[in-house]
């Protein structure tokens, strides 16, 4: 029986919103998603910032972030800390 897929949430974004922050965010996002896809047993979701972390983290096994400026604010940091404290990676 196949194991359940690993759920990964990928956050890639620049600052200000919609800008690249001096990085090629599209390339980074594409490479990360391609590597995850090649695993064959990963289901990925994506975000450009941390605004909807509350929605994705409860069903996420692994969080990958590649950002140039969009930082988690205090409430978002609390959500991240709780998720990590409960075993999130």
C-alpha positions, 0 to 999 in steps of 0.5 A: 500500500502506498504511503500518504503523500507528504503535504508541502506548502511553498512560500516564494515572494518579494517585496513590495507585493508583486515585486521580485525584491532583486531575486528571480522568484519565478525561477525559484518557485519553479525549481522548488516545485519541480524538485517536489514533483519529481519525488512522486509522493508530494502534494504542494500548495503555494503562497506569495507571502504569509497572509494565509498560513492559518489555512495551509499549516494545519494540513502541511507536513513541511514548509519551504520559504524563499522570500525577499521581504514579505515577513510574517507579522506577529500573529503570523509568527504565532501561528508558525511557532505553534505549528513548529511546536506541534511537530511541523517541519 
